[in-house]
Amino acid sequence: MITTRQQHASGFSMIRPATLLAVLAINMSLTPALASQCASPSEIAATLTRWAAARRQFVQASNHDMACRALANTFYESVATRQATAACIHDVSGNAEIGALDSEIDAFNDLLSAKCSS
């Protein structure tokens, strides 16, 4: 006889693989779209400026949980932007853009781990 606890546990074991597959499917469907939208150096510079402002706003935020969620979303955006930019760059001159994006990702990662980890 299967208890309620066993049924509950088996339900969770099915949700995890389904969630993982959904996330992978979404990621795979977005990667070509990101790569097809290559940003110009001026667009990347504007994005870097916006991200710096987002970090400053985070430090001044009064609602810590909401600020951490916004920062996590911006971190995800920065990683996706870096991935798309790397797919677009075919020459050595783009290495500076990748380096700048890597620095931003590191800054977001450090801020998230220092201020938002439990």
C-alpha positions as CSV (number, residue, x, y, z in Angstrom):
1,M,0.0,0.0,0.0
2,I,1.4,3.4,-1.0
3,T,1.2,6.1,1.7
4,T,0.4,9.7,1.0
5,R,3.9,10.6,1.8
6,Q,5.3,8.2,-0.8
7,Q,2.8,9.6,-3.4
8,H,3.9,13.1,-2.5
9,A,7.6,12.2,-2.8
10,S,7.1,10.5,-6.2
11,G,5.2,13.6,-7.5
12,F,8.2,15.7,-6.6
13,S,10.6,13.3,-8.4
14,M,8.6,13.7,-11.6
15,I,8.4,17.5,-11.3
16,R,12.2,18.0,-11.1
17,P,13.0,16.3,-14.5
18,A,10.1,18.1,-16.1
19,T,11.3,21.4,-14.9
20,L,14.8,20.7,-16.0
21,L,13.6,19.8,-19.5
22,A,11.5,22.9,-19.7
23,V,14.4,25.1,-18.7
24,L,16.7,23.4,-21.3
25,A,14.0,23.8,-24.0
26,I,13.6,27.5,-23.3
27,N,17.4,28.0,-23.2
28,M,17.9,26.2,-26.5
29,S,15.1,28.1,-28.2
30,L,16.4,31.5,-27.0
31,T,20.1,30.9,-27.9
32,P,19.6,31.2,-31.7
33,A,17.5,34.3,-31.2
34,L,20.1,35.9,-29.0
35,A,22.9,35.1,-31.5
36,S,21.0,36.5,-34.4
37,Q,20.7,39.9,-32.6
38,C,24.3,41.1,-32.6
39,A,24.7,44.3,-30.7
40,S,26.9,47.1,-31.9
41,P,29.7,48.4,-29.7
42,S,27.7,51.5,-28.9
43,E,24.7,49.3,-27.8
44,I,27.0,47.3,-25.6
45,A,28.5,50.5,-24.1
46,A,24.9,51.7,-23.3
47,T,24.1,48.4,-21.7
48,L,27.2,48.5,-19.6
49,T,26.2,52.0,-18.4
50,R,22.7,50.8,-17.6
51,W,24.0,47.8,-15.6
52,A,26.4,50.1,-13.6
53,A,23.3,52.2,-12.7
54,A,21.4,49.0,-11.7
55,R,24.2,48.1,-9.2
56,R,24.2,51.6,-7.7
57,Q,20.4,51.4,-7.3
58,F,20.7,48.0,-5.6
59,V,23.0,49.4,-3.0
60,Q,20.5,52.2,-2.2
61,A,17.4,50.0,-2.3
62,S,15.1,49.8,0.7
63,N,13.3,46.6,-0.2
64,H,16.2,44.1,-0.1
65,D,14.3,41.0,-1.4
66,M,12.9,42.9,-4.4
67,A,16.4,44.4,-5.1
68,C,18.0,40.9,-5.0
69,R,15.4,39.6,-7.5
70,A,16.0,42.6,-9.8
71,L,19.8,42.1,-9.5
72,A,19.5,38.4,-10.3
73,N,17.4,39.2,-13.4
74,T,20.1,41.7,-14.5
75,F,22.8,39.1,-13.8
76,Y,20.9,36.7,-16.1
77,E,20.6,39.3,-18.7
78,S,24.3,40.1,-18.5
79,V,25.2,36.4,-19.0
80,A,22.8,36.1,-22.0
81,T,24.2,39.3,-23.5
82,R,27.8,38.0,-23.1
83,Q,26.8,34.7,-24.8
84,A,25.1,36.4,-27.7
85,T,28.1,38.8,-28.1
86,A,30.6,36.0,-28.1
87,A,28.6,34.3,-30.9
88,C,28.7,37.5,-32.9
89,I,32.4,38.3,-32.6
90,H,34.6,36.9,-35.3
91,D,37.7,39.1,-34.9
92,V,40.2,40.1,-32.3
93,S,38.7,43.6,-31.8
94,G,35.7,42.1,-30.1
95,N,37.8,40.8,-27.2
96,A,37.6,44.1,-25.4
97,E,33.8,43.9,-25.5
98,I,33.8,40.4,-24.1
99,G,36.3,41.5,-21.4
100,A,34.0,44.3,-20.4
101,L,31.0,42.0,-20.3
102,D,33.0,39.5,-18.2
103,S,33.8,42.2,-15.7
104,E,30.2,43.2,-15.4
105,I,29.2,39.5,-14.8
106,D,31.9,39.2,-12.1
107,A,30.6,42.4,-10.5
108,F,27.0,41.2,-10.4
109,N,28.1,37.8,-9.2
110,D,30.1,39.3,-6.4
111,L,27.3,41.6,-5.3
112,L,24.8,38.7,-5.4
113,S,26.9,36.4,-3.3
114,A,27.8,39.1,-0.8
115,K,24.4,40.7,-0.4
116,C,21.7,38.2,-1.5
117,S,22.9,34.8,-0.4
118,S,21.2,33.3,2.6
